[in-house]
């Protein structure tokens, strides 16, 4: 090459020259590749090794190495680093498996106070126990070393992914019963529409979906909201500080035939509040109808006080229970979701009494234009509405 003459002979095609010129001016490519592209372009122009080194602010050795690779293996090879491993890895596969096994345990199981590992804590623990475990090289392990070992697994012990354990052994059976009820309601609603019958023509079985939405906070601003101002700020301004006045619960029944919501707003949701809702349903619907109630196994729904009331109205109510951890099967949850996204969204009140009034007003507005919720995908069963 040019080690004897001081000048390197490198002939580039137009395509190679265009590629190198584009790479030499790049602001996103790796810096070493940009430097090497400039070296090769200078060499193709006939510059000496010393001139290239001075022009690019590099050493002659760096220029020689780049040109040697380009002349021996091609221009593309001259731009890249050669793969090399100066020595065999010091951390064995057994040592890596030991680190992964530690990451699969909890710090509290190893006598520490924390619940989950952090990279710093795991690296410190690995360094402390490495020699006793027979892996002395890990006595110098850093966070980066531990991260690379875990990334290859891949293991992320600092994160939590939640799941829902299936605790009801009769989940599938109960789900099928609920879906059959919804399918029957859909068929009944379609028949009523074809016959142009009103609510009085619903037949002897009226199906309602019942549940509670607890913990609705009565929050008051400490300063008034600031309305949007054109050309100044486009959103409502709200002070960060607020005052809590307590919470309320909505006990609601969604009529699956008409979409009407019958609701009580209470301080608590005990058996007596639930019985009051049942009494409201009893008074609301024709006395000859059977009220079929889709609900979960909340203690208030199956308490002694509740069953004592049901015993006074034999044949009036029929329970259909959703499975445990199957609240998404209850269509009233869809109504609660709509409430949370409409009149309950960002609500601010001065007292619990005002909150109750606002909730009842929102439900009254709902009932002016009710929406009938329908369940679809009965063939899948596990698809939410």
N, C-alpha and C positions, 0 to 999 in steps of 0.2 A: 504494500500500500504506500502511503506517503511518508512512511517513517524515514526512508532514505532520502527522498527528494524534497520533503517538506511540503509536497502538494499532492492532494488526493484526486484521483480521476473517478468521477461519479457521473454517469449518464442517466438522465431521467426522461421518461416518456412524458408526453403532454398530460396524460391522465394523472401520473404520479406527481408531476409538478403542480397541477391544480389542487390535488389533495393536500400536498404539503403547504402550499400557500394558504389554503383555507384553515388548516390546523395551526399554522404559525400565528394567525391573527385571532385565534379563538380565545374567548374569555371564560369558557366553561370546561374545556378539556384539561386533563391533568398537566401540571406545570412542566413535568419532566418530558412529556410528549411534545409540548410546545417548543421547548428548548431544542430537542432532537430534530424536530422538523426544520427549525431555523438553521441548525448545523448542516443538515443535508442540502438545504437550498443554497447556503453559502458555498458548500463544496462543489455543487453543480455549476456555480458561477465561476469556478476556477480559483477561489481564494486559497491561500496556504493555510496550513494547520495553525501557525502562530497568529495569522490575521484573523482566522475564525475565532480563536480563543480570546483575542483582544476585543473583537467586535461584539461578542456575546457575553463577555465578562466571565469566562469559564477557564478551567485549566486545560492544558494540552492533553492530559491523560483522559479527561472527560470527552474531549473531541475525538481522540483516537478510539476510545471504546465504542462510541456511537458509529463511527465510520467503519470500524472492523466488522460490527454486526451487520451493517447495511450492505457491505461489499461481499460478505461471505454468505448471508442468508436472505438478502433482499431488503428492500426499503421498509416494508411492514415490520420485519424483525428488528430493524434499526430503531424503530420508535418504541418498542416494548421492552420491558425488563425480562431478563432470562429467569426462568424458574430455577431455583436452586434451594437445596436444603443443606445448610452447612453441617448439621449433625442430626442424629436421630432424636425424636421427641423424648424429653425427659419425663413427662407425665404419661404414665401407662394407661391402657384401657381400664385396668383394674382400679387405678386411682380415680379415673373419671367416674366409673360406676359407683365408687364409694361416695363421691361428692353428690351425685344424682340421688343416691339412696338417702343421704342426709337431707337433701332438699325436699324429699317426699315425706319427711316427718315434720312435726311442729316443734318450734323452739321450746315450748313448755314440756314436751316429751323428752327433751335433752337437758332438763333442769334449769331452763331459763324462764324469764317472766313473760316474754313476748308471745303473742298468739301466732303471728306469721313472720317468716324470714324477710329480712331486707338483704340486699347484696352485701352491704357492709358487715352486717351481723353474721351472715353465713360465711363470708370470707374469713372473718376473725375466728369463727368457730372451727373452720377447716384448718387454719394455721395452728390453732391451739391443740387440736387432736391428731394432726397428721402423723407426727412421729410415732405416737402410741399405736396408731392404726397400721403402721408399716409403710407409710408413703412419705418419706422425709422431704421429697421435692416439693410437696404441697405446703411445707412449712413456710415457703416464700410466696404463696399464692396471693395475687391481688384480686381486687373486685373484677377487673377485666378478665383475668384467667377464669374465675368462677363463672362469670357471665357467658364466656365462650363455651364452657363445658355444658352449662344448662341450655344454652341456645341450640346446641347440637342434639339435645334429647328429643323434643324441646320441652323444657320445664319452666314454669313461671310461678315460683312459690310465694311471690309477694302479692299475687292477685287472687280474687275470689270470684268464682262463677257459681251463681245460685241455681238451685234446682228444686223441684217440688216432689217430695216423696209421696208415692201413691199408697195412702194409708187405708183406703176403703177397699176391702176384699170384694165387695159387690159393686164396684165402680161401674163396670160395663153394663150390668143389669139395670142399675138405677139410671144411668145415662140413657139407655134405650127406652126406659119407661117415660122419662121426661120428653125425649124426642118424639115418641109416639103421641104424647099429649099435644105437642106443638103441631104435629102433622094433622091430628084430628081437628084442632082449632082452625088451621088453615083451610081444611076442607069445609068445615062448618061456615067459615066466613065467606068462602067462595059461593057456597050454596045460598047464603043469605043475600049476597049481592045479586045473584041471578033471579031470586024471587022478589027482589026489591023490598025485603022486610027490614024493618027498623030494629032498634034494640029490643023491642018487645018480642021479636021473632027469633031470639037467640036460642030458644029451646030450654030444656030443663037443666042443662049444665052450663054454667058460666065459669070460665077459667080466668083467674087472676094470678099474677106473679108478684110475690110479696118478699120484701127484705127491708133492712135498715141501713141507713147511711149515717154512721155516727161521727162525732168529732168535727162538726162544722164550726169553725172558729168565728166568734164575734170580735172582729178587730176594728179598732178605731184609729184614725189618723191623729197624730199630735199636731199636724199643721194641715191646712187645706190643700187639696190638689190644685195644681196649676194647669189650666186648659192649654191646648195647642195654640200657638201664635204664628200666623203666617210669616214666613221669611225669618223667623227666629228659632223656634223649635217645633218639630212636627208631632211630638208625642205628648201625652199627659205627664206632667211632672208630679212626683210623689215623694214625700219625705221618707227617709229610711226608718225613722222611729215610729213605733205604734204602741197601742195599749190593748191588752187582751181583756175581754169581759167574760170569758168562759166559752163553753161549747154547747151546741144543740145537736139533736139527732132527728133525722127524717125517717119516719116509718111510712112506707108507701106501698100501695097495691096498684099494679098496672093491669088494667083491663085489656086482655089480649084480643078482644073482639072489637072494641071501639077506640082503643088507645088512650082512654081517659085515665088519669092518675088520681087516686084517692089517697090523701096523705095527711098525717098528723106530724106536727113538729113539737118535740118534747125535750125536756132537760135530760132525760135518761130513757133507755130502752129496756125496761124490765117487763115482767109478765103482765103487770096491770096496764102498761101502755099498749102492749100487743093485743090484749083482750079488748081494749077500747077500740082499736082498729077493726078487730073482728066484729064488734058490735056495730060499728059504722057500716061495714060491708053488709051485715045482716039487714040493717035498716034501708040500705041503698037499693038492694036488688029485690025483685018480686019474691014473695014468700014461698011460692011453689018451686022455685029454682034451687038446684044444688050448686053450691059455690065450691069449685075445685081450686085449691090453693097450691101453687108451686112455690116451695120454700125450702130453706136449708134446715139443719138440725141445731140451730141456736137454742140455748137453754130456755129462753122465753117462749119458744114455739112449742116445747114439749114439757113444760113445767106442770106441776100439780094444779096450780091455779088456772092455767090455760085449759087443761083437760076437764077441770071442774066446770068451766063455762061451756065447753063443747058438749058436755053431757046434758046440759039444759036445752041444747038445740040438736037433738039426735037427727042424723041424716041431712043436716043443713050444710055442713062443711065436709070436704073430702081433701085429705092431705096427699100431695105428691112430693116426696123429698128428693132434692138433688143430692148427689154423692158428696162425701167429704172432699174438700179442696176442689170442688167443682162449681164454684160460684159463677163462673163464666157461662154455665148452662142456664142461669136464671135470667130471663129476658128483662127483668126490672133493672138489672145492672146497666143495661143499655140506656135506660131512661136516666139513671143516676149519672152516667157519663155525659149525657147531653146536658143535664143540669149544671154539671161542673164546668162545661165548656160554654155555657150561656149566662144565665142570670147569677150564678154563684162565682163566676170568674172575676177575680180581683175585687170582690165585694168588700165595702167598708161601711160600718154601722156605728152608731153611738151607744148601743146597748143590745142585750140579748132579745129584748122585746122587739126592737126594730128589725133585728135579723129574722126573727120568726115572721114578722109581718111581710118582709121582703120575700121570704121563701114562699109563703102562702100566695102572695101576689104573683110570683113567677109561675107557680103551678096553675093558678087560675088562668093566666095568659096561655099556658100550655094547653089547657083544656078547651080554650076557645077554638083552637085548630089542632086537635089531637092527631097523632100519627100512629097507625097500627104497625107494630113491629112483627116481622115474620122471620121465622128460622128457615134457613136454606141449607142445602148440602146434607140432606138426611142420610144419603148413602155413605158419607164419610164419617159422620158421627162426632169426630173430634174437631171439626172446623167451627170456629166461633162465628157468631152472626155478624 
